[in-house]
Amino acid sequence: MGRIEQIRGDTWMLETGGGCIPLFRLDRRRVVLMDSGRQGRDLETLLEVLEGEGLQVRAVLTSHAHIDHTGGHQALKERYGAELIASLFNAAVLENPLGLRAYFYASTYRSVLAFSREMGARIDRLILPGQEEVEVDGARFHILPLPGHAPEHMGFVTPDAIAYLADLLLGAEQLDAAKLPYTVSCELDFASKERAIGWHYPGYLLAHRGYVSQIGPLVRANLALWQDRLQTVLEQLEEEQTLEDCVAGTAGALGLGGRNPFTRKAVERTIRAMVQYLVDQGQVVQRFQGWRDYYRRV
């Protein structure tokens, strides 16, 4: 069962079973969404709430091209004529299965085709590099570059000064249950998190999940979780290993199951990013032999 809650002024939070979708009211009926959740029950819940409140989607601002953030894009476009807005990179990923294949590089082309059916959409308006705000019918949304979790991951500040941080941070409840958050670049992700400590918005919306008024303690808790997971990787590399062995050892130490092929690939990409970060930080040394790479803790 979904619900909608007012946060401040015209900024609202629409909760589905899978997360939080920020909503800004342009007027009594027209709204701007920030992301659209995923297909299936989350999309059904989103549409039920919108219909129950008599709302029509004027536009959707895209934080990043992940399946749990863009799964409803095409449905909202077809149902309401919603304008889909995204960055250049995210537009390319959503438009073309080969763009998605380049992003999910460890997955097969045919498996990516299945995901493109769920999250594919043609973007109507681009957010260009360096652009600081996007306007929808006079409402101005400030853009927060938050790279790391995804290449052009971004947040948005509503005209009410409420900041939507997408997947920058896990909420307290999700932190307690998290085994391994996802990232493509630890260095950029950590820098984005640390920048957030200096922000002073009156409130913050998280995709996973909910609303917080103070961000500093949550940022520190998220960074602490990452340091703990990096330590788990370092423990696997006390002896020299291939990346494949490190992935298997780390996943086992964290109790991560491997039945879902997509989850397996996401875990592999994240642990690869962690090992590469540790190499850049000088904590792990990388050695090449033949066609294999070996890694060991310094």
Secondary structure, 3 states (H helix, E strand, C coil): CCEEEEEECCEEEEECCCCEEEEEECCCCEEEEECCCCCCHHHHHHHHHHHHCCCEEEEEECCCCCHHHHCCHHHHHHHHCCEEEEEHHHHHHHHCHHHHHHHCCCCCHHHHHHHHHHHCCCCCEEECCCCCEEEECCEEEEEEECCCCCCCCEEEECCCCEEECCCCCCCHHHHHHCCCCCCCCHHHHHHHHHHHCCCCCCEEEECCCEEECCCHHHHHHHHHHHHHHHHHHHHHCCCCEEHHHHHHHHHHHCCCCCCCHHHHHHHHHHHHHHHHHHHHCCCEEEEEECCEEEEEEC
